[in-house]
């Protein structure tokens, strides 16, 4: 017996970008997960502009298995936008986001669901360890979460990625936040609701290469800092004040030397260039910080679509997959 798609209990969102190597393992473990869930589920795979042959595999899967859906974006819009595209299409009462590289183990989803059934509306997965990652990446990630925690008034859990479960009511609230530079984990933290965690040891990537190199991690960190804190702007003000005070002190010292007719008062080219270079550098730094905020405002006021969908497969079915058990009651 098939169950109407409106009664879907779980939506599992998996953003994919050139993950051809890991797809066979990922799909096998997702199949095993779906058979163990206590209600009907859908898996929404968001192809974020992949250029490999994984799209062919996914299209064939969606055509033969009604539990899977595929959203193909017209280009690579980025991981956070791909997550958003999947959330916009989710029909479940509980929505799970996980990465395709299997560093977010599908088996942990059952622990997330167990906490959701206890009444929690946001359940995030916190990493106890990060296998296969360099010391540099671990240390910079640790530093990022600690600095971000001090910069923002919102409590964003440390050592937590986008691997989490959110309730339908949380998703409905999240969809009212249309900002372009998205930091989804921070946006969910800002919403509040009743939150808890489950812990897990993050394994190495099953196959393929990381899609979050240093440059993308830096961009994500900037999006988090600018989107949830005005500390950089306040830092610019304080730096300006400090430099101005130092300049006034230096000017006063020069004036005292001039009035005392000190013979050492010689207009030195080197010292002049040092002061000018320092002031120009600080001015450019402060202007750059302000420019980042203005750039975000510019992106918002253009009101461009957050993403463009090239294809949608599996969403036109009137039925979802059969449940492995009776339909799960709507979570209160």
HELIX and SHEET records of a PDB file:
HELIX    1   1 UNK A    5  UNK A    7  5                                   3    
HELIX    2   2 UNK A   20  UNK A   36  1                                  17    
HELIX    3   3 UNK A   54  UNK A   64  1                                  11    
HELIX    4   4 UNK A   79  UNK A   89  1                                  11    
HELIX    5   5 UNK A  106  UNK A  108  5                                   3    
HELIX    6   6 UNK A  109  UNK A  117  1                                   9    
HELIX    7   7 UNK A  135  UNK A  151  1                                  17    
HELIX    8   8 UNK A  168  UNK A  174  1                                   7    
HELIX    9   9 UNK A  184  UNK A  191  1                                   8    
HELIX   10  10 UNK A  214  UNK A  228  1                                  15    
HELIX   11  11 UNK A  231  UNK A  259  1                                  29    
HELIX   12  12 UNK A  269  UNK A  301  1                                  33    
SHEET    1   A 2 UNK A   3  UNK A   4  0                                        
SHEET    2   A 2 UNK A 319  UNK A 320 -1                                        
SHEET    1   B 8 UNK A 195  UNK A 202  0                                        
SHEET    2   B 8 UNK A 122  UNK A 130  1                                        
SHEET    3   B 8 UNK A 160  UNK A 167 -1                                        
SHEET    4   B 8 UNK A  94  UNK A  99 -1                                        
SHEET    5   B 8 UNK A  10  UNK A  16  1                                        
SHEET    6   B 8 UNK A  41  UNK A  47  1                                        
SHEET    7   B 8 UNK A  68  UNK A  73  1                                        
SHEET    8   B 8 UNK A 309  UNK A 313 -1                                        
END                                                                             
